[in-house]
Amino acid sequence: MKIAFTDFVQPDLDLETALIDEAGFEMVVADPHCTTEDEVIALVKSSGADAIVSLYAPITEKVFAALPNLRIVSVPLVGVDAIDTEAAARHGVWIAHIPDAWVSEVGVHAAAMALSLVRHLPFYDRSVRERRWDYEEPGVLHRTHDMTFGLMGCGRIGQQAARSAAPSFGKVIAYDPYMPAGACPEWIEQVGTIEELFERAHVVSLHSPLTAETKHIVNANLLNRMQRGSFIVNASRGALIDPAALLAALDSGQLGGAGLDVFEVEPPNPDDPLLHHPHTVVSPHAAYYSVEADEEGRSRAIKNVLTYAATGTPDHYVVKGEK
């Protein structure tokens, strides 16, 4: 088997090379990285690869149609946003992912953002550095044990965020349309509608997949249902939130703050007003990151391919192939 690497962010592929060499397979690395469909097609065709390890390169219908010998695409990620999974299924190509490598990191990051917001830490940090010394300036502070922490999505990462935040909040509630009633842990109250979630929670932390149905699902209607001065955290996918509606809610005071690890366009425009708003805390899509999680994700992406080569089925997949 020959494995093509379309793109990556780490400084080297030493870890991946060691695993592939040990298995007796070959690898080819795009230089420069693939950013278009045509570049992906050229890399795989010229190398004769039958497997791809990809990060953000577009793997689309055009790619699958041009590469009939492609058998598997593996990503060192939870989400597969850059891959047309329906096209993959039509062409019988396996799509493998890592469903749980960053559960701890993302959950803790989301909870940390939530706590920093409800205590106004981003605002205090800026104001003190600007030589203002006024604890009342950002507005009213409430005791967190009197507040409700809400989850939009109660899967592995959502539950980790709740476990990290729960000691500081009085109640945890969750809405997840993909989970049957009673499927959340008993200490998390499962609510029946997304509207109820936003109406009751003082903090809503987003942990949902990005689909056609969930794009901009957090819109002006939902934000205006929240109690005035509430908070929202997004360490999931940037496009879950309508950015214009979010900015309007922050400017009006309807929202007390927003924690954003992800943006609809990354990196965001340097002039994006959400970057400079006094009531936001932002990070560069870093919620997943720790040295340990990075190494785990990279190695498991390769092991998905190696397991597929040995058994015909990768360890974890979102599309079951036919090749």
C-alpha positions as CSV (number, residue, x, y, z in Angstrom):
1,M,0.0,0.0,0.0
2,K,1.2,3.5,-0.8
3,I,-0.1,6.4,1.4
4,A,-0.2,10.0,0.1
5,F,-0.1,12.9,2.5
6,T,-1.9,15.9,1.1
7,D,-1.3,18.4,3.8
8,F,-0.3,18.7,7.5
9,V,0.6,21.3,10.1
10,Q,3.3,19.6,12.2
11,P,6.9,20.5,11.4
12,D,7.7,16.9,10.3
13,L,6.3,13.5,9.7
14,D,8.8,11.5,11.6
15,L,6.2,9.8,13.7
16,E,4.1,8.8,10.6
17,T,7.3,7.7,8.7
18,A,8.3,5.3,11.5
19,L,4.9,3.6,11.6
20,I,4.7,3.3,7.8
21,D,8.2,2.0,7.5
22,E,7.6,-0.6,10.2
23,A,4.6,-1.8,8.3
24,G,6.6,-2.1,5.1
25,F,4.5,0.4,3.2
26,E,5.4,3.5,1.1
27,M,4.5,7.1,1.6
28,V,4.6,10.2,-0.6
29,V,4.2,13.8,0.7
30,A,2.8,16.7,-1.2
31,D,5.3,19.6,-1.5
32,P,3.8,22.2,-1.5
33,H,0.7,21.0,0.3
34,C,-2.5,20.3,-1.7
35,T,-5.0,23.1,-1.5
36,T,-7.2,22.2,-4.5
37,E,-8.9,19.2,-5.9
38,D,-6.6,19.2,-8.9
39,E,-3.5,19.1,-6.7
40,V,-4.9,16.2,-4.7
41,I,-5.7,14.3,-8.0
42,A,-2.2,15.0,-9.4
43,L,-0.4,13.8,-6.2
44,V,-2.3,10.5,-6.0
45,K,-2.2,9.8,-9.8
46,S,1.5,10.5,-10.1
47,S,2.5,8.5,-7.0
48,G,0.1,5.6,-7.6
49,A,-1.1,5.9,-4.0
50,D,-4.2,4.0,-2.9
51,A,-4.6,5.7,0.5
52,I,-4.7,9.4,1.5
53,V,-4.0,11.0,4.8
54,S,-5.4,14.4,4.7
55,L,-6.1,17.4,7.0
56,Y,-7.9,20.2,5.2
57,A,-7.4,19.4,1.5
58,P,-10.6,19.2,-0.5
59,I,-11.6,15.5,-1.1
60,T,-14.7,15.9,-3.4
61,E,-16.7,14.1,-6.0
62,K,-14.3,15.3,-8.6
63,V,-11.4,13.7,-6.6
64,F,-13.1,10.4,-6.1
65,A,-14.2,10.2,-9.8
66,A,-10.7,10.8,-11.0
67,L,-9.1,8.3,-8.6
68,P,-10.8,4.9,-9.1
69,N,-8.0,3.1,-7.3
70,L,-8.3,5.1,-4.1
71,R,-9.4,2.8,-1.3
72,I,-9.3,4.9,1.9
73,V,-9.0,8.4,3.2
74,S,-7.9,8.9,6.8
75,V,-7.9,12.1,8.8
76,P,-6.3,12.8,12.1
77,L,-9.5,14.6,13.2
78,V,-12.9,14.1,14.6
79,G,-14.7,16.0,11.8
80,V,-14.4,15.3,8.1
81,D,-15.6,18.7,6.9
82,A,-13.3,18.8,3.9
83,I,-14.5,15.5,2.6
84,D,-17.7,14.9,0.5
85,T,-18.8,11.8,2.5
86,E,-21.8,11.2,0.2
87,A,-19.5,11.1,-2.8
88,A,-17.1,8.8,-0.9
89,A,-20.0,6.3,-0.3
90,R,-21.0,6.4,-3.9
91,H,-17.4,5.5,-5.0
92,G,-17.0,2.9,-2.2
93,V,-14.1,4.7,-0.5
94,W,-13.6,4.3,3.3
95,I,-13.4,7.5,5.3
96,A,-11.6,7.0,8.6
97,H,-11.4,9.4,11.5
98,I,-10.5,9.7,15.2
99,P,-13.7,10.1,17.1
100,D,-12.3,10.5,20.6
101,A,-8.6,11.6,20.6
102,W,-9.2,15.2,21.8
103,V,-12.2,14.7,24.2
104,S,-10.3,15.8,27.3
105,E,-8.6,18.8,25.7
106,V,-11.7,20.2,23.9
107,G,-14.0,19.7,26.9
108,V,-11.6,21.4,29.3
109,H,-10.9,24.2,26.9
110,A,-14.6,24.9,26.5
111,A,-15.2,24.9,30.3
112,A,-12.2,27.2,30.8
113,M,-13.6,29.7,28.3
114,A,-17.0,29.5,30.0
115,L,-15.6,30.2,33.4
116,S,-13.4,33.0,32.1
117,L,-16.4,34.7,30.6
118,V,-18.8,34.4,33.5
119,R,-16.1,36.0,35.7
120,H,-15.4,38.7,33.1
121,L,-11.7,37.8,33.0
122,P,-11.1,38.8,29.4
123,F,-12.6,42.2,30.1
124,Y,-10.7,42.6,33.4
125,D,-7.4,41.7,31.8
126,R,-7.8,44.3,29.1
127,S,-9.0,47.0,31.3
128,V,-6.3,46.6,33.9
129,R,-3.6,46.6,31.2
130,E,-5.1,49.9,30.0
131,R,-4.7,51.3,33.5
132,R,-8.4,51.1,34.5
133,W,-9.1,49.7,38.0
134,D,-12.8,49.2,38.3
135,Y,-14.4,45.8,39.1
136,E,-17.9,47.1,38.2
137,E,-17.0,48.3,34.7
138,P,-17.9,45.1,32.8
139,G,-21.3,44.8,34.5
140,V,-22.9,42.6,37.1
141,L,-21.3,39.4,38.2
142,H,-23.4,36.5,39.4
143,R,-22.5,33.5,41.5
144,T,-21.8,30.6,39.2
145,H,-23.5,28.1,41.5
146,D,-26.8,29.9,40.8
147,M,-26.2,29.5,37.0
148,T,-27.1,26.7,34.5
149,F,-24.5,25.4,32.1
150,G,-26.0,24.2,28.9
151,L,-24.7,21.8,26.2
152,M,-25.8,21.8,22.6
153,G,-24.6,18.3,21.9
154,C,-24.1,15.7,24.6
155,G,-21.6,13.3,23.1
156,R,-18.1,12.5,24.4
157,I,-16.8,16.1,24.2
158,G,-20.0,17.7,25.5
159,Q,-20.0,15.4,28.5
160,Q,-16.3,16.2,29.2
161,A,-17.1,19.9,29.0
162,A,-19.9,19.3,31.5
163,R,-17.7,17.3,33.8
164,S,-15.1,20.1,33.8
165,A,-17.7,22.9,34.4
166,A,-20.2,21.1,36.7
167,P,-18.3,21.7,40.0
168,S,-18.7,25.5,39.4
169,F,-22.3,25.5,38.1
170,G,-25.6,24.8,39.9
171,K,-27.1,22.7,37.1
172,V,-26.2,21.2,33.7
173,I,-28.7,20.7,30.9
174,A,-28.3,19.4,27.4
175,Y,-30.1,19.3,24.1
176,D,-29.0,16.6,21.5
177,P,-31.4,15.6,18.8
178,Y,-29.3,12.5,18.0
179,M,-29.6,11.0,21.5
180,P,-32.8,9.4,22.7
181,A,-34.4,10.7,25.9
182,G,-32.6,9.5,28.9
183,A,-29.3,8.8,27.1
184,C,-27.3,11.5,28.8
185,P,-25.8,10.8,32.2
186,E,-28.3,11.1,35.0
187,W,-26.6,14.3,36.4
188,I,-27.3,16.1,33.1
189,E,-30.9,17.1,32.5
190,Q,-31.9,16.4,28.9
191,V,-34.2,19.0,27.4
192,G,-36.5,18.3,24.5
193,T,-35.9,21.4,22.3
194,I,-33.1,23.7,21.3
195,E,-35.3,26.6,22.3
196,E,-35.6,25.4,25.8
197,L,-31.9,25.0,26.0
198,F,-31.3,28.6,25.1
199,E,-34.0,29.9,27.2
200,R,-32.9,28.2,30.4
201,A,-29.1,28.1,30.2
202,H,-26.9,31.0,31.4
203,V,-24.0,29.5,29.4
204,V,-24.4,27.5,26.2
205,S,-21.4,25.4,25.0
206,L,-21.6,24.1,21.5
207,H,-20.6,20.6,20.7
208,S,-22.5,19.7,17.6
209,P,-21.4,18.5,14.1
210,L,-21.5,21.0,11.2
211,T,-24.1,19.9,8.6
212,A,-26.4,21.6,6.2
213,E,-29.0,21.6,8.9
214,T,-26.8,23.1,11.7
215,K,-25.0,25.8,9.7
216,H,-25.9,29.1,11.4
217,I,-28.3,27.2,13.7
218,V,-27.3,29.7,16.4
219,N,-29.1,32.7,15.0
220,A,-30.7,35.9,16.2
221,N,-33.8,34.0,17.2
222,L,-32.0,31.6,19.5
223,L,-29.7,34.3,20.9
224,N,-32.6,36.6,21.7
225,R,-34.3,33.7,23.6
226,M,-31.4,33.7,26.1
227,Q,-31.6,35.5,29.4
228,R,-30.0,38.9,29.0
229,G,-26.3,38.9,29.8
230,S,-25.9,35.2,29.1
231,F,-22.8,33.6,27.4
232,I,-22.0,31.3,24.5
233,V,-18.9,29.2,23.9
234,N,-18.0,27.6,20.6
235,A,-15.1,25.0,20.5
236,S,-16.9,23.0,17.8
237,R,-17.3,24.4,14.3
238,G,-17.3,28.1,13.5
239,A,-20.2,28.0,11.1
240,L,-22.6,26.8,13.8
241,I,-23.1,30.5,14.7
242,D,-24.3,33.3,12.5
243,P,-21.5,35.8,13.1
244,A,-23.7,38.9,12.3
245,A,-26.3,37.8,14.9
246,L,-23.6,37.1,17.4
247,L,-22.0,40.5,17.0
248,A,-25.4,42.2,17.3
249,A,-26.2,40.3,20.5
250,L,-22.8,41.3,22.0
251,D,-23.2,44.9,21.0
252,S,-26.7,45.2,22.5
253,G,-25.8,43.5,25.7
254,Q,-28.2,40.6,25.0
255,L,-25.1,38.4,25.4
256,G,-22.6,39.1,28.1
257,G,-19.8,37.4,26.3
258,A,-18.7,34.8,23.8
259,G,-15.8,32.3,23.8
260,L,-14.6,31.4,20.3
261,D,-12.0,28.8,19.5
262,V,-13.4,28.5,16.0
263,F,-14.5,30.9,13.3
264,E,-16.4,30.4,10.0
265,V,-13.4,31.5,8.1
266,E,-10.0,30.6,9.6
267,P,-7.8,32.4,10.2
268,P,-10.4,35.2,10.6
269,N,-9.9,38.5,8.9
270,P,-7.7,40.7,11.2
271,D,-10.5,43.3,11.1
272,D,-13.2,40.9,12.2
273,P,-15.0,42.9,15.0
274,L,-15.4,39.7,17.0
275,L,-11.7,39.6,17.5
276,H,-11.6,43.0,19.0
277,H,-14.8,43.0,21.0
278,P,-14.3,43.7,24.7
279,H,-16.6,40.8,25.7
280,T,-15.0,38.0,23.7
281,V,-12.2,35.6,24.5
282,V,-10.7,33.9,21.5
283,S,-8.2,31.2,20.6
284,P,-6.7,29.9,17.3
285,H,-8.6,26.6,16.9
286,A,-6.4,25.3,19.7
287,A,-9.0,23.5,21.9
288,Y,-7.9,20.1,20.6
289,Y,-4.2,20.7,21.2
290,S,-1.9,19.1,23.7
291,V,1.4,17.4,22.8
292,E,-0.1,14.1,23.9
293,A,-3.3,14.5,22.0
294,D,-1.5,15.6,18.8
295,E,0.8,12.5,18.9
296,E,-2.2,10.2,19.6
297,G,-4.2,11.7,16.7
298,R,-1.4,11.5,14.2
299,S,-0.5,7.9,15.1
300,R,-4.1,6.7,15.1
301,A,-4.7,8.2,11.7
302,I,-1.9,6.0,10.3
303,K,-3.1,3.0,12.3
304,N,-6.6,3.3,10.7
305,V,-4.9,2.8,7.4
306,L,-2.7,0.0,8.6
307,T,-5.6,-1.8,10.2
308,Y,-7.6,-1.4,7.0
309,A,-4.7,-2.9,5.1
310,A,-4.5,-5.9,7.5
311,T,-8.2,-6.6,8.0
312,G,-10.2,-4.7,5.4
313,T,-11.8,-2.4,7.9
314,P,-10.2,0.6,9.7
315,D,-10.6,1.0,13.5
316,H,-12.9,4.0,13.2
317,Y,-14.8,5.3,10.2
318,V,-17.6,7.5,9.1
319,V,-18.1,6.0,5.7
320,K,-18.0,2.3,5.1
321,G,-16.3,1.5,1.9
322,E,-16.6,-1.3,-0.6
323,K,-12.9,-1.7,-1.6
